[in-house]
Amino acid sequence: MASRIGCFHSLVCAEIGRRIVDGETPDAIAGAVLDLLDLVEGLLSERALSYATREQ
């Protein structure tokens, strides 16, 4: 599980860095990263999404 989280963390950080270098605005970067996170969420299994959740 940690390797998946680390991989997605690296993906998000690289995307942010690339867009900063391209001169995009913070709002545009935030929107793009949210879209990327939606895509990543779709790739994860239900088991991964529910991993280490807290009981209410």
C-alpha positions as CSV (number, residue, x, y, z in Angstrom):
1,M,0.0,0.0,0.0
2,A,2.8,2.4,0.9
3,S,4.4,2.0,-2.6
4,R,1.1,3.0,-4.2
5,I,0.7,6.1,-2.0
6,G,4.3,7.0,-2.7
7,C,3.9,6.6,-6.4
8,F,0.7,8.8,-6.5
9,H,2.5,11.4,-4.3
10,S,5.4,11.6,-6.7
11,L,2.9,11.9,-9.6
12,V,1.1,14.8,-8.0
13,C,4.3,16.6,-7.0
14,A,5.8,16.2,-10.5
15,E,2.6,17.5,-12.1
16,I,2.6,20.6,-9.8
17,G,6.3,21.2,-10.5
18,R,5.8,20.9,-14.3
19,R,2.9,23.3,-14.2
20,I,4.8,25.8,-12.1
21,V,7.6,25.8,-14.6
22,D,5.1,26.3,-17.4
23,G,3.9,29.5,-15.6
24,E,0.4,28.4,-14.8
25,T,-1.7,30.1,-12.1
26,P,-2.2,28.5,-8.8
27,D,-5.9,28.1,-9.5
28,A,-5.2,26.4,-12.8
29,I,-2.7,24.1,-11.1
30,A,-5.1,23.2,-8.3
31,G,-7.8,22.4,-10.8
32,A,-5.5,20.2,-12.8
33,V,-4.3,18.4,-9.7
34,L,-7.8,17.7,-8.5
35,D,-8.6,16.2,-11.9
36,L,-5.5,14.1,-11.6
37,L,-6.5,12.9,-8.1
38,D,-10.0,12.0,-9.5
39,L,-8.3,9.9,-12.1
40,V,-6.0,8.2,-9.6
41,E,-9.0,7.5,-7.3
42,G,-10.6,5.7,-10.2
43,L,-7.6,3.5,-10.6
44,L,-7.6,2.3,-7.0
45,S,-9.6,-0.7,-5.8
46,E,-12.2,-0.4,-3.1
47,R,-9.8,-2.3,-0.8
48,A,-7.2,0.4,-1.3
49,L,-9.6,3.2,-0.9
50,S,-10.9,1.8,2.4
51,Y,-7.4,0.9,3.7
52,A,-6.8,2.3,7.3
53,T,-10.0,4.2,7.5
54,R,-11.2,5.2,11.0
55,E,-14.3,3.8,12.5
56,Q,-16.9,6.5,13.3
